[in-house]
Amino acid sequence: MSWRDQLRNGVVIPAHPLALTAERRLDERRQRALTRYYLAAGAGGIAIGVHTTQFAIRDPKYGLFRPVLELTMEELRGRDVIKVAGICGPTPQAVAEAEFAAACGYDAGLLSLGALKDASVEELLAHTRAVAAILPVFGFYLQPAVGGRVLPYAFWRRFVEIDNVVAIKIAPFNRYQTLDVVRAVAESGRAGDIALYTGNDDSILYDLLTEFRFGGVTLRIVGGLLGHWAVWTRRAVELLESVHSCVRHEHAHPICADWFRLAAEITDANAAFFDAANQFRGCIAGIHEVLRRQGLLAGRWCLDPEEDLSPGQMEEIERVLRAYPHLNDDEFVRQHLDAWLR
């Protein structure tokens, strides 16, 4: 099966974090271990160089964008998974990043438009076309709280007409804006070509269970490209498999109250990890803390020494760890950690 077919079928794509030493240098051993964990957990793709990897890897004082993408590709090359590289910045930077990602062997670029906050719709579309001429584009609706911008329906309706757009990660954390994207795809006539992925960490399961209908067109969000799925990934794979089975046999297995209870539990856990109480300031550190507790990371260090858990966030993480032990994959990690760290 081609990567495009896999993408349309729907897979788990973790947004890959950055493993650092206490000196805030790349921890190559644990960076590789994380990638191996995701592959062993059954992830159908990996997204690297994205928000969860820390956009600051592009800062010349760190110079980590190229080394991290190359290192990850060393682990992914020859693997039957979708390889996604984050693409950021103004058009010259985005084009250069797309060229590098394509040369490395990445299948698609997750295109962040956060750097073009004042650009018009026409300018955003021209920017997208420039990248799409080099690398298939995975669109990205990133919420404003972490660097994105509000993108109107008019933008998405024209965005989906660009030939080399293959998927969209919907992550505005807003139901109205989520519907803008889904409706744009439905009304474009390209519902069979463009895969919809949830990035709405506050409504992961709701997104995956919902059947959308616009103008006689029925479509679904088929998978997720999520920072939340960078932790407890084995459980995420099992969850998506269960959702796909439910969708295939919906008459025999109707959606029941248990799904909605589980959806609320996942959202509650995400609120702690992503620091929703503090406008997501501790979201990356929160992901790192969960991985640290499992032994996959040595610490929760970020490139910015000021970036850490928010006051009260540790207590929230500990609360959800106690409340939802069925959501973790700690035992799976314990069984294989030594091999991943080899």
Secondary structure, DSSP 8 states (H G I E B T S, - for coil): --HHHHHHH--EEEB----B-TTSSB-HHHHHHHHHHHHHHT-SEEEESSGGG-GGGGSTTT--HHHHHHHHHHHHTT-SSEEEEEE-SSHHHHHHHHHHHHHHT-SEEEE--TT-TT--HHHHHHHHHHHHTTS-EEEEEE-GGGT-----HHHHHHHTTSTTEEEEEEE-S-HHHHHHHHHHHHHHT-TTTSEEEE--TTSHHHHHH-EEEETTEEEE--EEEESGGGSSHHHHHHHHHHHHHHHHTTTTS---HHHHHHHHHHHHHHHHHTTGGGTTTTHHHHHHHHHHHHTSSS----SSTT----TTHHHHHHHHHHH-GGG--HHHHHHHHHHHT-
